[in-house]
Structure formats: structure tokens, C-alpha cells
Amino acid sequence: MSENFSAKETFAIYGESATTITYLRNEFFTEEKTFPTMRDAIDYLKALDPPPGGIVLHIRAHGRDIPFDRDNITKLMREL
């Protein structure tokens, strides 16, 4: 996890951005979902039981996708 990563700062900047999550449902099945906001995507991930093995989150901002890795996603889920 990046030492400088701030979940609150990230949410303040990108919270209203469309967010796509890609995750492994099991070892053979990958699922992708797009949400209107980062909060919606994080709430969806929090509700999954059991939590998925691999997760990549992409924020759509400034005409490009900004990826977040599992460690930073975990911090977002814990702090938001």
C-alpha cells in the first residue's frame, strides 16, 4: 500500500466519478461492473460475501482511467 495514499483525499477528488470494478468471482470467472460514483462501487464491494480474491478499481476522470490496486481499495473500503 502506498504510504502516501489517503482514502479521504481520494474520495474528495474522485468521489463523484464513474467507477468500474473488475474482480474475480472465482478462479475461472471475472466480473466487471460500472457504477455512477466511487461510493456506489465501494459500497457494492463491501456487500460481497465472501470478498472477491482479485480486485481492480478504475476511476474515470479527466478523459482517462485511473487504476487502484487491491491494497488501496482495501484502504478505501476500510475508511469510507
C-alpha positions as CSV (number, residue, x, y, z in Angstrom):
1,M,0.0,0.0,0.0
2,S,1.3,3.4,-0.8
3,E,2.5,5.2,2.3
4,N,1.1,8.5,0.9
5,F,-2.3,7.1,-0.2
6,S,-5.2,8.9,1.5
7,A,-8.7,7.3,1.1
8,K,-10.4,10.5,2.3
9,E,-8.4,12.7,-0.1
10,T,-9.0,10.3,-3.0
11,F,-12.7,10.3,-2.2
12,A,-12.8,14.1,-2.1
13,I,-11.2,14.3,-5.5
14,Y,-12.8,11.3,-7.3
15,G,-15.9,10.5,-5.2
16,E,-18.4,11.7,-7.9
17,S,-16.5,10.0,-10.7
18,A,-17.8,7.0,-12.6
19,T,-16.1,3.9,-11.3
20,T,-15.6,0.4,-12.8
21,I,-14.6,-2.6,-10.7
22,T,-13.2,-5.8,-12.1
23,Y,-12.9,-8.7,-9.8
24,L,-12.5,-12.5,-9.7
25,R,-15.7,-14.1,-8.6
26,N,-13.8,-17.4,-8.5
27,E,-10.7,-18.7,-10.2
28,F,-12.5,-19.0,-13.6
29,F,-14.9,-16.2,-13.6
30,T,-14.2,-12.4,-13.9
31,E,-16.9,-9.9,-13.4
32,E,-16.9,-6.2,-14.3
33,K,-19.4,-3.6,-13.1
34,T,-19.6,0.2,-13.6
35,F,-21.1,2.5,-11.1
36,P,-22.1,6.2,-11.3
37,T,-19.9,7.1,-8.3
38,M,-16.9,5.8,-6.3
39,R,-19.1,5.5,-3.2
40,D,-21.5,3.2,-5.1
41,A,-18.6,0.9,-6.2
42,I,-17.1,0.7,-2.7
43,D,-20.5,0.0,-1.1
44,Y,-21.0,-2.8,-3.6
45,L,-17.6,-4.3,-2.8
46,K,-18.3,-4.1,0.9
47,A,-21.5,-6.1,0.5
48,L,-19.9,-9.0,-1.4
49,D,-19.7,-12.1,0.7
50,P,-17.2,-13.6,0.5
51,P,-14.9,-10.8,-0.6
52,P,-13.5,-11.4,-4.1
53,G,-9.9,-12.6,-4.5
54,G,-8.6,-10.1,-7.1
55,I,-10.0,-6.6,-7.4
56,V,-9.0,-3.7,-9.7
57,L,-10.9,-0.4,-9.5
58,H,-10.8,2.2,-12.3
59,I,-11.9,5.8,-11.8
60,R,-12.9,7.5,-15.0
61,A,-11.6,11.1,-14.7
62,H,-10.1,13.7,-17.0
63,G,-10.7,11.5,-20.0
64,R,-8.7,8.5,-18.7
65,D,-9.0,5.6,-16.4
66,I,-7.1,5.8,-13.1
67,P,-6.4,2.3,-11.7
68,F,-6.3,1.5,-8.0
69,D,-4.7,-1.7,-6.7
70,R,-6.1,-4.1,-4.1
71,D,-4.2,-2.5,-1.1
72,N,-5.6,0.9,-1.9
73,I,-9.0,-0.5,-2.5
74,T,-8.8,-2.2,0.9
75,K,-8.0,1.2,2.5
76,L,-10.9,2.8,0.7
77,M,-13.3,0.1,1.9
78,R,-12.0,0.4,5.5
79,E,-12.1,4.2,5.7
80,L,-15.2,5.1,3.7
